[in-house]
Amino acid sequence: MKFSVFQVSRKGGRDKNEDRMGYCYTRESGLFVLADGMGGHPEGEVASQLALQIVSALYQKEARPIVKDAPAFLGGALMAAHHQIIRYASEKGMLDTPRTTLVAALVQGASAFWVHCGDSRLYLVRDGELLTRTRDHSYSEHQGTKPNNPVAMNRNILFTCLGSPSKPMFDVTGPITLQQGDKIMLCSDGLWGTLDDSEIVRQLSQQPVSEAVPELVERALRSGGTRSDNVTVIALEWETPDSFESTRGISTDSIHEGVFASTIQAGLLDLAVDDLDDAAIERSIAEINEAIRRSVVRKA
């Protein structure tokens, strides 16, 4: 696999940054993850950090060197992260639970899959146009912004997330076959909340991700002003072997079998793969298989 990648996270006008992002890869597979800890609930940064750690730890466990069933893995990993956040809150005796959104993309061969819960988005841009983007799990996105509906006017009201007492809803998409120059961007609402989709697509189309991403982040921060939200983006550009030599991207061809590379750090939450609740993970995967089947039927 060959790709260019760039990631950045800025605190903006908030007291702390509750966003987390990172990526990891093997010789034949890559995982890109972003989570946005939710304000109004305690320890949003813990929820987002836990989500990244759990998903990446499961990826390290399953990618040998590829994940055999990408949709089942993404759904199961998301549910496992949700269970771990709930368990964290229970062990701490918290009256309210930490909560976070999550969007994760898995690239294997020339195919991309992704899962999302909440309003952190994934954009896929091809040949200067928006091929697709995720649909937010918000009332405004699903009901439409009707003037006589005040709930729909508030884009911040989500009806699902990780860490909520209710079972999270999510969508799994893919496979999408990637072409040379395709760009996949994961971002928190601090970016898309202040920039139109047309501006995002235009910027991604005109520049490599290493230049487009920081420019988009700066524009979002300027637009948000002193009250700007956290702004976090991770983006990759897919490259074919014949064009790779002219870029400064990542090639996984030289990685040995069984080697796992990651930018996701354990931080204060030092979790090991063996610490994961296997029973909860198995239940999550079982639950998710049925959800995936229902999703496929709806899209057919």
C-alpha positions as CSV (number, residue, x, y, z in Angstrom):
1,M,0.0,0.0,0.0
2,K,1.1,3.5,-0.7
3,F,-0.5,6.7,0.7
4,S,0.3,10.2,1.9
5,V,-1.2,11.2,5.3
6,F,-1.4,14.3,7.4
7,Q,-3.0,14.9,10.8
8,V,-3.4,17.9,13.1
9,S,-5.5,18.9,16.1
10,R,-5.9,22.4,17.6
11,K,-7.6,23.4,20.8
12,G,-9.2,26.5,19.4
13,G,-11.0,28.7,21.9
14,R,-11.8,25.9,24.3
15,D,-10.2,25.3,27.7
16,K,-8.9,21.8,26.6
17,N,-8.8,19.6,23.6
18,E,-11.2,16.7,23.8
19,D,-10.5,15.5,20.3
20,R,-8.2,12.5,19.5
21,M,-6.9,11.1,16.2
22,G,-4.3,8.7,14.9
23,Y,-3.5,6.0,12.4
24,C,-1.8,2.6,12.4
25,Y,-0.9,0.1,9.7
26,T,0.6,-3.2,8.8
27,R,2.1,-4.3,5.5
28,E,-1.3,-4.7,3.8
29,S,-3.8,-2.7,5.9
30,G,-4.2,0.8,7.4
31,L,-6.6,2.1,10.1
32,F,-7.4,5.8,10.5
33,V,-9.4,6.9,13.6
34,L,-10.8,10.2,15.0
35,A,-13.0,10.8,18.1
36,D,-14.5,14.0,19.5
37,G,-15.2,13.9,23.2
38,M,-18.5,15.5,24.0
39,G,-18.9,18.6,26.1
40,G,-21.6,18.7,28.6
41,H,-20.5,15.4,30.0
42,P,-17.5,14.6,32.2
43,E,-14.1,13.6,30.8
44,G,-14.8,13.8,27.1
45,E,-11.1,13.6,26.5
46,V,-11.0,10.2,28.3
47,A,-13.9,8.9,26.2
48,S,-12.2,9.9,23.0
49,Q,-8.8,8.5,24.1
50,L,-10.4,5.2,25.2
51,A,-12.1,4.9,21.9
52,L,-8.9,5.3,19.9
53,Q,-7.0,2.9,22.2
54,I,-9.6,0.2,22.1
55,V,-10.1,0.3,18.3
56,S,-6.3,0.4,17.6
57,A,-5.6,-2.4,20.1
58,L,-8.2,-4.6,18.4
59,Y,-6.8,-3.7,15.0
60,Q,-3.3,-4.8,16.2
61,K,-4.8,-8.0,17.4
62,E,-6.8,-8.8,14.3
63,A,-4.7,-7.4,11.4
64,R,-2.5,-10.3,10.5
65,P,-1.6,-8.6,8.2
66,I,-5.2,-7.8,7.1
67,V,-8.6,-7.8,9.0
68,K,-10.5,-10.8,7.6
69,D,-14.0,-9.2,7.8
70,A,-13.7,-5.5,7.7
71,P,-17.3,-4.5,8.3
72,A,-17.7,-6.9,11.2
73,F,-14.4,-5.6,12.7
74,L,-15.3,-2.0,12.5
75,G,-18.7,-2.5,14.0
76,G,-17.4,-4.8,16.7
77,A,-14.5,-2.5,17.6
78,L,-16.9,0.5,17.9
79,M,-19.1,-1.5,20.3
80,A,-16.1,-2.7,22.3
81,A,-15.0,0.9,22.7
82,H,-18.5,1.8,23.9
83,H,-18.5,-1.0,26.4
84,Q,-15.1,0.1,27.7
85,I,-16.2,3.7,28.3
86,I,-19.2,2.4,30.2
87,R,-17.0,0.1,32.2
88,Y,-14.6,3.0,33.0
89,A,-17.5,5.1,34.3
90,S,-18.8,2.2,36.4
91,E,-15.4,1.6,37.9
92,K,-15.0,5.3,38.8
93,G,-18.6,5.4,40.3
94,M,-19.5,8.3,37.9
95,L,-23.0,9.7,38.0
96,D,-22.7,10.6,34.3
97,T,-20.7,8.8,31.6
98,P,-18.0,10.2,29.4
99,R,-19.1,10.3,25.8
100,T,-17.6,10.7,22.4
101,T,-18.2,10.5,18.6
102,L,-16.1,8.2,16.5
103,V,-15.3,7.8,12.8
104,A,-12.8,5.2,11.6
105,A,-11.6,4.2,8.1
106,L,-10.0,0.8,7.2
107,V,-8.1,0.6,4.0
108,Q,-7.0,-2.9,2.7
109,G,-5.7,-3.6,-0.8
110,A,-7.5,-0.9,-2.8
111,S,-10.7,-1.0,-0.8
112,A,-11.9,1.4,1.9
113,F,-14.5,0.7,4.6
114,W,-15.6,3.0,7.4
115,V,-17.8,3.2,10.4
116,H,-19.1,6.3,12.2
117,C,-21.2,7.2,15.2
118,G,-22.2,10.8,16.0
119,D,-21.2,13.8,13.9
120,S,-17.5,13.4,13.3
121,R,-17.3,13.1,9.5
122,L,-15.6,11.2,6.7
123,Y,-15.2,12.9,3.3
124,L,-14.2,11.0,0.1
125,V,-13.1,13.3,-2.7
126,R,-12.3,12.2,-6.2
127,D,-11.4,14.2,-9.3
128,G,-12.4,17.5,-7.7
129,E,-15.8,16.3,-6.5
130,L,-17.3,15.0,-3.3
131,L,-17.9,11.3,-4.0
132,T,-19.5,10.7,-0.6
133,R,-19.5,11.8,3.0
134,T,-21.0,10.4,6.2
135,R,-24.4,11.4,7.4
136,D,-24.4,12.9,10.9
137,H,-26.4,11.1,13.6
138,S,-28.0,14.4,14.5
139,Y,-31.6,15.6,14.5
140,S,-30.7,18.4,12.1
141,E,-29.2,16.0,9.6
142,H,-32.1,13.5,9.7
143,Q,-35.0,15.9,10.1
144,G,-33.8,18.8,8.1
145,T,-33.4,22.4,9.2
146,K,-37.1,23.5,9.3
147,P,-37.7,27.0,10.6
148,N,-40.7,25.7,12.7
149,N,-38.6,23.0,14.3
150,P,-36.1,24.5,16.9
151,V,-34.6,21.1,17.7
152,A,-33.6,20.5,14.0
153,M,-31.9,23.9,13.9
154,N,-29.3,22.9,16.5
155,R,-26.7,20.8,14.8
156,N,-25.1,19.9,18.1
157,I,-28.0,17.7,19.3
158,L,-27.0,14.1,18.6
159,F,-29.3,11.1,19.0
160,T,-26.4,8.6,19.5
161,C,-22.8,8.5,20.6
162,L,-20.3,6.2,22.4
163,G,-20.6,6.1,26.2
164,S,-24.3,6.9,26.4
165,P,-26.4,4.6,28.6
166,S,-28.4,3.6,25.5
167,K,-26.9,1.3,22.8
168,P,-25.1,3.4,20.2
169,M,-26.4,3.5,16.6
170,F,-23.8,3.6,13.8
171,D,-23.3,3.1,10.1
172,V,-20.8,0.9,8.3
173,T,-19.9,1.7,4.7
174,G,-17.9,-0.1,2.1
175,P,-16.1,-1.5,0.3
176,I,-15.3,1.5,-1.9
177,T,-12.6,0.8,-4.5
178,L,-10.0,3.6,-4.3
179,Q,-8.4,5.2,-7.3
180,Q,-5.2,7.2,-7.8
181,G,-5.5,10.6,-6.1
182,D,-8.6,9.8,-4.0
183,K,-8.5,11.7,-0.7
184,I,-10.2,10.5,2.5
185,M,-10.6,13.1,5.3
186,L,-11.8,12.4,8.8
187,C,-12.7,15.5,10.8
188,S,-14.4,16.7,14.0
189,D,-17.3,19.1,13.8
190,G,-15.0,22.0,14.7
191,L,-14.0,21.9,11.0
192,W,-17.2,21.2,9.1
193,G,-19.3,23.3,11.5
194,T,-17.6,26.5,10.2
195,L,-16.7,25.5,6.6
196,D,-19.1,24.6,3.8
197,D,-18.6,21.2,2.1
198,S,-17.9,23.0,-1.1
199,E,-14.9,24.8,0.5
200,I,-13.6,21.6,2.0
201,V,-13.8,19.7,-1.3
202,R,-12.2,22.6,-3.2
203,Q,-9.3,22.8,-0.9
204,L,-8.7,19.1,-0.8
205,S,-8.9,19.0,-4.6
206,Q,-6.4,21.7,-5.2
207,Q,-3.6,20.7,-2.9
208,P,-1.8,17.7,-1.4
209,V,-3.2,16.7,2.0
210,S,0.0,18.1,3.7
211,E,-1.0,21.6,2.5
212,A,-4.8,21.3,2.3
213,V,-5.3,20.1,5.9
214,P,-3.5,22.8,7.8
215,E,-5.0,25.5,5.6
216,L,-8.5,24.1,6.3
217,V,-7.8,24.0,10.0
218,E,-6.6,27.6,10.0
219,R,-9.7,28.8,8.1
220,A,-11.9,27.0,10.6
221,L,-10.2,28.5,13.6
222,R,-10.4,32.0,12.1
223,S,-14.1,31.5,11.3
224,G,-14.8,30.2,14.8
225,G,-13.0,33.2,16.4
226,T,-12.4,33.3,20.1
227,R,-15.1,30.7,20.8
228,S,-13.8,28.2,18.2
229,D,-14.3,24.5,18.9
230,N,-11.5,22.0,18.9
231,V,-10.5,21.4,15.3
232,T,-9.1,18.0,14.4
233,V,-8.4,16.4,11.0
234,I,-6.6,13.4,9.6
235,A,-6.5,12.9,5.9
236,L,-4.9,10.5,3.4
237,E,-4.3,10.5,-0.3
238,W,-4.3,7.1,-2.0
239,E,-1.5,6.5,-4.4
240,T,-0.8,3.9,-7.0
241,P,2.7,2.4,-7.4
242,D,3.5,4.2,-10.7
243,S,3.0,7.6,-9.2
244,F,4.4,7.0,-5.7
245,E,8.0,7.8,-6.5
246,S,7.3,11.5,-6.9
247,T,5.7,11.9,-3.5
248,R,6.8,11.7,0.1
249,G,4.2,9.4,1.3
250,I,4.2,6.1,3.2
251,S,4.9,2.8,1.6
252,T,4.1,-0.3,3.6
253,D,5.9,-2.6,1.2
254,S,9.0,-2.8,3.3
255,I,7.2,-3.7,6.5
256,H,7.9,-7.3,7.6
257,E,5.1,-9.7,8.4
258,G,3.7,-9.2,11.9
259,V,5.0,-5.7,12.3
260,F,2.5,-3.0,13.4
261,A,3.1,0.7,13.3
262,S,1.0,3.3,15.1
263,T,0.8,7.0,15.9
264,I,-1.9,6.3,18.6
265,Q,-0.3,6.7,22.1
266,A,-1.6,5.1,25.3
267,G,-1.1,8.3,27.2
268,L,-2.6,8.2,30.7
269,L,-4.8,5.3,29.9
270,D,-2.3,2.4,29.8
271,L,-4.4,-0.3,28.3
272,A,-3.0,-3.5,26.9
273,V,-4.8,-5.7,24.3
274,D,-5.1,-8.5,26.9
275,D,-7.0,-6.2,29.2
276,L,-10.0,-6.0,26.8
277,D,-13.1,-7.6,27.9
278,D,-13.3,-10.5,25.4
279,A,-16.8,-11.5,26.4
280,A,-18.1,-8.0,25.8
281,I,-16.2,-7.9,22.5
282,E,-17.7,-11.2,21.4
283,R,-21.2,-9.9,22.3
284,S,-20.6,-6.7,20.4
285,I,-19.5,-8.6,17.3
286,A,-22.5,-10.8,17.4
287,E,-24.8,-7.8,17.8
288,I,-23.1,-6.0,15.0
289,N,-23.3,-8.8,12.4
290,E,-27.1,-8.5,12.4
291,A,-26.9,-4.7,12.2
292,I,-24.6,-5.0,9.2
293,R,-27.0,-7.4,7.5
294,R,-29.9,-4.9,8.1
295,S,-27.8,-2.0,6.7
296,V,-27.0,-4.0,3.6
297,V,-30.7,-4.7,3.0
298,R,-31.6,-1.1,3.4
299,K,-29.0,0.0,0.9
300,A,-29.9,-2.7,-1.6
